[in-house]
Amino acid sequence: MNRIKELRLRKGLIQSDLARQVNVDQATISYVERDCFCYIPLANRLAEFFRVPLEYLFPEGIKPKRR
């Protein structure tokens, strides 16, 4: 399971709750949880929100958005 999804579920949040907390839409959280992509500012906001190191959320690095 994706670590972001795991942490979200531990907090009892649904995707739209997390999206509001980090100022993105629910679809973006869905993409990130499916390891589709993440951008650096959002990755930082997620790490701050969950109070974990960025490396914990993305142990294999951050995948840039494909065009």
N, C-alpha and C positions, 0 to 999 in steps of 0.2 A: 504494500500500500504506500502511496505517495506520502511523504512526511507532512506536507501541508494538510492533506486530507486527514491524516491521523491526528494532528494537533487540533484541527478544527472540530473533529468529532469529540475529542476529549473535552473540549470546552462547551460541547452541546450546541454548536452553531450549525446552521445550514449555510449553504454557499452564499445566499443573498445577505445573510447577516455579516459574514466575513467581508464580503464585497463592500458593504457600507462602511465597515470599520477602516478599510484601507483605500477607500475612495475610488473604486472601480465598479464595473458592472458584473453581474453574476456569471455571464458567459466567460469573462476573463478568468475568474477563479476556476471555472470548469476546465478551461484550456490548460491552466497552470497545473491543476491536479492530475491531468492526463499527460503531463510532461510534454505538452506541445510546444510551449515557449514561456518565457518570462523576461521582462525587461528589468534592468538594474534598479531603477527607482522603486518599482513595485516589490522586487525581491527584498530591498532594504526595509520597506514598510512592513512586509510580512514578518521579517526577522525581528523587527522592533515590537510588533504587535504580540508575537508569540514569545518574545524575550529569549530568543535562541540565537546562536551565531549563524550567519549567512551560510557558512559551510555545512551546518547541520541540515538546513533545508534543502540544499543543493550539493550533495557530496560529490557529484560528478561534474559540477560546473553548471552554469546557466546556459540554456540553449537559446540562441537568438531567434527572433521571429522570422519565419520563412516568408518570402514574398512570392 
